[in-house]
Amino acid sequence: MSNMERWEDEADVIVVGFGAAGACAALEAAQNGARVAVLDRFHGGGATAASGAVVYAGGGTPYQQAAGYEDTPEEMVRYLKQEVGGWISDTTLRRFCEQSKANLAWLEEAGVPFEASLCPFKTSYPTDDYYLYFSGNEQVSSYRANAQPAPRGHRAKGRGISGKILFRGLENAVKAKGIVVRTQTEVLRLILSQTGQILGVEGRSLPSGSWSAFLHRRLSKANAKATTYAPPLARKIARLLQEIMDRRARPYRLRARKGVILAAGGFVFNREMLAEHAPLYLRCLPLGTAGDDGAGIRLGITAGGATARMERVSAWSFFVPPEALMQGVLVDRQGNRICNEELYGATQAEQIAARGGDAYLIFDSKTHRAGLRQLWDQAAAFQLLYMLPALLLRRTKAHSLAALAARLEMPVSQLQPTMTAYNVAAEQGAPDPLGKSPEHCLPQTCPPFYAIDCSLDWTKGVPCSAMTVGGLVVDENTGQVLNVEGLALEGLYAAGRNAVGICSRSYVSGLSIADCVFSGRRAGRHAALLSGHGRDPDRSGS
């Protein structure tokens, strides 16, 4: 029997993974005339459906203009170069910024809703009253000195955590285009020709309508909840899901006439890979879904793909909102001040990681009371869920800084001078040496004093979440996976967190989904327009 006779089906382009990157790749490929098939191990959505649905976009979007902000691609480049510069080419960064406005419009055409209501306070995620905000470091003095600030965090409009709204728009657009989506299908290997060309994929799929498929779906939904609230339980459910696939799934082979696009997420849920590349972040709450276990990256490696930035992890312990807590002083275990407290959470976390991963926010009773008052107006429901316990139950309290240091097992000989220097400068109105804005430089002198734990640990005062941002190396013009010699692997692409991308050096809210759109469309377009490999499917060597 020939290999051609053993294919269950074929498509021009096969997309592995059905989150934002996979959906965008599939939709773009179909819009360019390709017959597309999407395979997903679970039920679609990926980390995007579980996210806050923030898309980092600028250059003069209609929502920026409606909110009264003039932004240009050049200003967006100036800002992002401070965040991501040096790890992607200037040409790619400029292309990303120049296409940003059009990519947001493309999402709207797919059915994703946005709105121009601008959040008036600093936050890590806006409440349901607001859908446009400053989602990164744009207003921090050191960044503002080089680029005109503009709000670029465009949150898909929907109550609560609106990731499902964003993905639903893409999913509906994919279905309306007639794209085949096969869920509960695990890709185990790429099928290569004897010359290394990608011919298709091989894996296994649960029979549609079967009891095992029903159980797998139910457990998948439970797992999605557990990943956020009970990671140990999530790991147990993930093992059950894998056992169902091992026992009940049937072999499945799909031929790709033009290419395969890997868009199956990062690897933060693979503790072995995380221990190998970024062990410090094993302490964090993994952000994403069980599908973020590195499967797509490993598929690329088996085909000869090179990886980079695998040690890069974006982590954050957001203590804002409430905005008042930026008045506090962030110190390490030795009592030394770490950074400007206005910095974006992931920027802070990188500096915390450089000091061993432990940090505490120190503040007084006035700041504590102001923070509690602000919470009710500034915090979304999920933020209340962790910030109220952090401020009322999980904080450390003492009537003097010396007693607070003792309770934290921190040398008072260093904490006291740190706080004294900060308070004296604040009382005198002197510029903050780390660049914090004057309105947030208020003396912390009114006892009792408080500390909340901002360490890289999900079990501490403010839970720390993390996601991986490294992956397969790709050609920045086409999205094709590159080998260790820098040569493109014919017919193989990667997008989103499967690949090194825009946010692989530094992350601010919305940059990952924006990169999923950018890199997904790039890969889908190039794969669809590829003339074909001229290959003989009977020479796969499998």
C-alpha positions in Angstrom: 0.0 0.0 0.0 1.4 3.4 -0.9 1.6 6.3 1.5 -0.9 8.2 -0.6 -3.4 5.5 0.1 -2.8 5.7 3.8 -3.7 9.3 4.2 -7.1 9.9 5.9 -7.4 13.2 4.2 -5.3 16.1 2.8 -5.2 19.9 2.8 -3.0 22.6 1.3 -2.2 23.8 4.8 -2.4 22.0 8.1 -2.5 24.1 11.3 -1.5 22.4 14.6 -3.2 24.2 17.5 -6.4 26.2 17.5 -5.7 29.3 19.7 -5.3 32.8 18.5 -2.2 32.0 16.4 -3.7 28.9 14.9 -7.0 30.6 14.1 -5.3 33.6 12.5 -3.0 31.4 10.5 -5.9 29.2 9.3 -8.1 32.2 8.4 -5.3 34.0 6.5 -4.4 30.9 4.6 -8.0 30.3 3.6 -8.4 34.0 2.6 -5.4 33.5 0.3 -7.1 30.5 -1.5 -5.8 27.5 0.5 -7.7 24.5 1.6 -7.0 24.4 5.4 -7.4 21.9 8.1 -6.9 22.7 11.8 -6.1 20.0 14.4 -6.4 20.6 18.1 -5.7 18.2 21.0 -8.5 19.7 23.1 -11.5 21.8 21.9 -9.9 25.0 20.7 -9.3 28.4 22.3 -5.9 27.6 23.8 -4.4 30.2 26.2 -6.2 33.0 24.3 -9.7 31.9 25.4 -8.4 31.8 29.0 -6.8 35.2 28.7 -7.9 38.8 29.3 -8.2 39.3 25.5 -5.9 42.3 25.4 -4.4 43.1 22.0 -1.5 45.5 21.9 -2.2 47.8 19.0 -1.4 51.3 18.0 -0.3 53.6 15.2 -3.6 55.5 15.3 -6.4 53.0 15.8 -10.0 54.4 15.7 -10.2 53.7 19.5 -7.1 55.7 20.3 -8.4 58.6 18.2 -11.9 58.4 19.8 -10.2 58.6 23.2 -8.3 61.7 22.2 -4.9 60.2 21.5 -2.8 60.7 18.4 -0.5 57.8 17.9 1.8 56.9 15.0 3.7 53.7 14.0 6.9 55.6 14.6 6.0 56.4 18.2 5.0 52.8 18.7 8.3 51.7 17.3 10.1 54.1 19.7 8.4 52.6 22.7 8.5 49.0 21.7 12.2 49.2 20.8 12.8 49.8 24.5 10.9 46.6 25.4 11.8 44.2 22.6 14.7 45.8 20.8 17.7 43.7 19.9 15.9 40.3 19.8 14.0 40.8 16.6 15.2 42.9 13.7 14.3 46.6 13.5 12.7 45.8 10.1 10.3 43.2 11.7 9.5 45.5 14.6 8.6 48.3 12.2 6.5 46.0 10.1 4.7 44.8 13.3 3.9 48.4 14.2 2.9 49.5 10.7 0.5 46.5 10.4 -0.9 47.0 13.9 -3.9 49.2 13.0 -4.8 46.9 10.0 -4.5 43.8 12.1 -6.9 45.2 14.7 -9.3 46.0 11.9 -8.9 42.5 10.5 -9.9 41.1 14.0 -12.9 43.4 13.9 -13.9 42.0 10.5 -13.6 38.5 12.0 -16.2 39.6 14.6 -14.0 40.6 17.6 -15.5 43.7 19.3 -13.5 46.6 20.8 -14.4 49.9 22.4 -12.8 53.3 23.0 -13.6 53.7 26.7 -10.3 54.8 28.3 -9.4 53.6 31.8 -8.5 56.7 33.9 -6.3 54.9 36.5 -3.2 52.7 36.4 -4.2 49.0 36.3 -3.0 45.6 35.2 -6.4 44.9 33.7 -9.4 47.3 33.4 -12.8 46.7 34.9 -15.9 46.2 32.7 -16.3 49.9 32.4 -13.2 50.3 30.3 -11.7 48.7 27.2 -8.7 50.8 26.3 -5.8 51.4 28.7 -2.0 51.9 29.1 -1.1 48.2 29.3 2.7 48.5 29.7 5.4 51.0 30.7 4.3 53.8 28.3 3.8 56.4 31.1 6.9 55.5 33.2 9.4 58.4 33.0 12.3 56.5 31.6 10.1 55.2 28.7 8.2 58.4 28.3 11.4 60.3 27.7 11.9 58.3 24.4 8.4 57.9 23.1 5.1 59.8 23.3 2.8 57.7 25.6 -0.4 56.4 24.1 -2.9 53.7 25.3 -2.4 50.6 23.2 -4.1 47.9 25.3 -7.2 47.1 23.3 -9.4 44.7 25.3 -12.0 42.8 23.5 -15.4 44.0 24.7 -17.1 41.5 27.0 -17.8 41.1 30.7 -15.2 39.5 33.0 -12.1 38.0 31.5 -13.1 38.4 27.9 -10.7 35.9 26.2 -13.7 33.7 25.2 -15.2 36.7 23.3 -12.0 37.2 21.3 -11.6 33.6 20.4 -15.3 33.2 19.6 -15.0 35.8 16.9 -12.1 34.1 15.4 -13.7 30.7 15.7 -16.9 31.8 14.0 -14.9 33.4 11.2 -12.9 30.2 10.7 -16.1 28.1 10.5 -17.8 30.6 8.2 -14.8 30.2 5.8 -15.4 26.5 5.6 -12.2 25.5 7.3 -12.1 22.0 8.7 -11.4 22.0 12.5 -10.8 18.6 14.0 -10.6 18.6 17.8 -9.5 15.9 20.2 -6.8 15.1 17.8 -3.2 14.8 19.0 -0.3 15.3 16.5 2.5 12.9 17.5 5.0 13.4 14.6 5.6 15.3 11.4 6.0 13.1 8.3 9.0 14.0 6.2 10.2 13.0 2.8 13.6 11.4 2.4 14.9 14.9 1.5 13.4 16.5 4.6 10.4 18.1 3.2 7.2 18.2 5.3 4.6 15.9 3.8 2.0 15.9 6.6 1.3 14.9 10.1 0.6 11.6 12.0 -1.2 11.3 15.3 -4.4 10.0 16.8 -8.0 11.2 17.2 -10.8 10.3 19.5 -13.9 8.9 17.7 -16.5 11.6 17.3 -19.6 11.0 19.5 -18.0 8.3 21.6 -18.1 8.0 25.4 -14.4 8.6 25.5 -14.8 11.9 23.5 -17.6 13.0 25.9 -15.5 12.3 29.0 -12.4 14.0 27.4 -14.4 17.1 26.8 -15.8 17.2 30.3 -12.4 16.7 31.9 -10.9 19.4 29.5 -13.3 22.0 30.8 -12.6 21.0 34.4 -8.9 21.2 33.7 -9.2 24.7 32.2 -10.6 25.9 35.6 -8.1 24.0 37.7 -5.1 25.5 35.9 -6.0 28.9 37.4 -7.2 27.9 40.8 -5.7 24.5 41.7 -2.5 23.6 39.7 -1.9 20.3 41.5 -5.4 19.2 40.6 -4.9 20.4 37.0 -1.8 18.2 36.7 -3.8 15.1 37.8 -6.6 15.9 35.3 -4.1 16.3 32.6 -2.8 12.8 33.3 -6.3 11.5 33.0 -6.8 13.3 29.7 -3.6 11.8 28.3 -4.6 8.3 29.5 -7.9 8.6 27.5 -5.9 9.6 24.4 -3.5 6.7 25.0 -6.3 4.1 25.3 -9.1 5.3 23.1 -7.7 7.4 20.3 -7.4 6.0 16.8 -4.5 6.6 14.3 -4.8 9.6 12.1 -2.7 10.8 9.1 -3.2 14.0 7.2 -1.3 15.1 4.1 -0.2 18.7 3.6 0.2 19.8 0.0 1.9 23.0 0.9 2.8 23.3 4.6 2.3 22.6 8.3 2.0 25.5 10.7 2.8 24.8 14.4 0.7 27.0 16.7 0.3 24.9 19.8 1.5 27.3 22.5 4.4 27.4 24.9 5.7 25.0 27.5 5.0 26.4 30.9 2.9 23.3 31.8 5.8 21.0 31.1 7.7 21.0 34.4 10.6 19.0 33.0 11.2 21.5 30.2 10.8 24.4 32.6 13.2 22.8 35.0 15.7 22.4 32.2 15.5 25.9 30.8 14.1 28.2 33.5 14.0 26.4 36.9 13.4 29.6 38.9 9.9 29.9 37.5 8.8 26.5 38.7 7.5 28.5 41.7 5.0 30.4 39.6 1.4 29.7 38.6 1.6 28.5 35.0 -0.5 30.7 32.8 -2.3 29.1 29.9 -3.8 25.6 29.4 -2.7 22.0 29.5 -1.9 22.3 25.8 1.1 24.6 26.7 3.3 21.6 27.3 5.9 22.2 24.5 4.4 19.6 22.2 4.5 21.9 19.2 8.0 23.0 19.9 9.2 19.4 20.2 7.5 18.6 16.9 9.6 21.3 15.3 12.8 20.1 16.9 12.3 16.6 15.6 12.1 18.0 12.1 15.5 19.8 12.6 14.2 23.1 13.9 16.4 25.3 16.1 15.2 26.9 19.3 16.1 30.1 21.1 15.1 32.2 24.1 13.9 29.0 25.9 15.1 30.5 29.2 12.8 33.5 28.7 9.7 33.5 30.9 7.4 36.4 31.5 6.2 36.4 35.1 4.3 39.0 37.2 2.9 39.6 40.6 0.5 42.5 40.0 -0.1 44.6 43.1 -1.9 47.2 41.0 -4.8 47.8 41.3 -5.2 49.5 43.7 -3.2 52.4 42.3 -2.3 53.6 45.8 0.0 50.7 46.3 2.5 52.3 43.9 3.3 54.6 46.8 4.9 51.7 48.6 8.5 50.6 48.4 9.5 47.3 46.7 12.5 45.7 48.4 14.4 42.4 48.1 15.0 40.0 51.0 18.0 42.1 52.2 15.8 45.3 52.4 17.2 47.0 49.3 14.9 48.8 47.0 14.5 47.0 43.7 13.0 49.3 41.1 10.4 51.9 40.2 7.1 50.7 41.7 5.2 52.1 38.7 6.9 49.6 36.3 4.8 47.0 34.6 4.5 43.7 36.6 6.6 41.6 34.2 9.4 44.3 34.1 9.4 44.3 37.9 9.5 40.5 38.0 12.6 40.4 35.8 14.4 42.5 38.3 13.0 40.4 41.2 14.3 37.3 39.4 17.8 38.8 39.1 17.8 39.1 42.9 16.8 35.5 43.6 13.1 35.7 43.2 12.0 37.2 46.5 10.4 40.7 47.0 8.2 42.6 49.4 6.1 45.7 49.0 6.4 47.9 52.1 3.8 50.6 52.9 2.2 52.4 55.8 -1.4 52.5 57.2 -2.4 55.5 55.1 -1.5 53.7 51.9 -3.2 50.6 53.2 -6.4 52.4 53.8 -6.3 54.2 50.4 -5.7 50.9 48.7 -8.7 49.2 50.3 -10.9 52.2 49.3 -9.7 52.1 45.7 -10.1 48.4 45.2 -13.9 48.6 44.9 -13.7 51.0 42.0 -10.5 49.9 40.3 -10.4 46.1 40.6 -12.0 43.5 38.3 -13.6 40.6 40.1 -10.6 38.3 39.7 -8.3 41.0 41.0 -10.5 41.4 44.1 -10.2 37.7 44.6 -6.5 37.9 45.2 -5.9 41.5 46.3 -8.5 41.5 49.2 -6.8 38.5 50.9 -3.4 40.0 50.2 -4.3 43.3 51.9 -6.4 41.8 54.8 -5.1 38.4 55.5 -1.9 37.4 53.7 0.0 40.6 54.5 2.5 41.0 57.3 1.8 43.8 59.8 3.9 45.4 62.6 3.9 48.7 64.5 7.4 49.6 63.6 9.8 49.0 60.7 12.1 47.2 63.0 9.4 44.8 64.0 8.3 44.4 60.4 11.8 43.5 59.4 12.1 41.0 62.2 8.8 39.3 61.1 10.1 39.1 57.5 13.5 37.8 58.7 15.0 40.8 56.9 18.0 42.8 58.2 16.6 46.0 59.8 20.1 47.5 59.3 19.3 47.7 55.6 15.5 48.1 55.5 15.6 51.1 57.9 18.0 53.2 55.7 16.1 52.2 52.6 12.9 53.5 54.0 14.5 56.6 55.5 16.1 57.6 52.3 12.8 57.2 50.4 10.8 59.1 53.0 13.2 62.0 53.3 13.2 62.4 49.5 9.4 62.2 49.4 9.0 64.8 52.1 11.3 67.2 50.4 9.8 66.7 47.0 13.1 65.6 45.6 13.1 63.6 42.3 12.9 59.9 42.9 16.3 58.3 42.0 14.4 55.4 40.3 12.1 57.7 38.4 8.8 57.3 40.1 6.3 60.0 39.5 5.9 62.7 42.2 2.2 61.9 42.7 3.2 58.4 43.9 6.2 59.4 46.0 4.5 59.8 49.3 6.2 59.3 52.7 5.5 55.9 54.3 5.8 57.0 57.9 2.4 56.3 59.5 2.3 53.1 61.6 1.4 50.4 61.6 3.5 49.2 58.6 2.6 46.5 56.1 4.4 44.1 53.7 2.9 42.0 51.0 4.9 39.2 49.4 5.5 39.9 45.7 7.9 37.0 45.2 8.0 34.7 42.1 5.7 32.2 43.9 2.0 31.5 43.4 1.4 30.5 47.0 2.6 33.9 48.5 0.8 37.2 49.2 0.2 38.2 45.5 0.2 35.1 43.3 2.8 35.2 40.6 1.8 33.9 37.1 4.1 33.0 34.3 4.3 32.0 30.7 7.1 31.0 28.4 8.0 33.2 25.5 10.8 31.4 23.7 10.5 28.7 21.1 11.3 27.7 17.5 13.5 30.1 15.5 11.6 31.4 12.4 12.4 33.4 9.4 11.1 36.9 10.3 9.8 37.5 6.8 7.9 34.2 6.2 7.4 32.4 9.6 9.2 29.3 8.3 11.1 27.3 10.9 14.9 27.6 10.7 17.4 24.9 11.4 20.6 25.4 13.4 22.4 26.6 10.3 19.7 29.3 9.7 18.2 27.6 6.7 14.4 27.3 6.3 12.8 23.9 6.7 10.6 23.6 3.6 6.9 23.5 4.4 7.2 24.0 8.2 6.1 27.2 10.0 5.6 28.3 13.6 3.6 31.1 15.1 2.5 32.4 18.5 4.3 31.0 21.5 5.6 28.1 19.5 8.1 30.5 18.1 10.5 33.2 19.0 8.5 36.4 18.3 7.8 40.0 19.2 7.5 39.4 22.9 10.3 36.9 23.4 12.5 39.5 25.1 10.0 41.4 27.2 6.2 41.2 27.6 3.6 43.8 28.3 -0.2 43.1 28.3 -1.6 42.4 24.9 1.8 41.9 23.2 1.5 38.1 23.0 -2.0 38.0 21.4 -0.9 40.8 19.0 2.1 38.7 18.0 -0.2 35.7 17.5 -2.2 37.7 15.0 1.0 39.1 13.3 2.9 35.8 13.2 -0.2 33.7 12.5 -1.2 35.8 9.5 2.4 35.9 8.3 2.7 32.1 8.3 -0.7 31.4 6.9 -0.2 33.9 4.0 3.2 32.5 3.0 2.1 28.8 3.3 -1.0 29.5 1.2 0.9 31.3 -1.6 3.6 28.7 -1.7 3.5 27.0 -5.2 4.1 23.5 -3.7 7.0 21.3 -3.1 6.8 19.1 -6.1 7.3 16.1 -3.9 6.4 12.5 -4.2 4.3 11.3 -1.3 5.5 7.7 -1.9 9.0 8.7 -0.8 8.3 9.7 2.7 10.4 6.9 4.2 7.7 6.2 6.8 
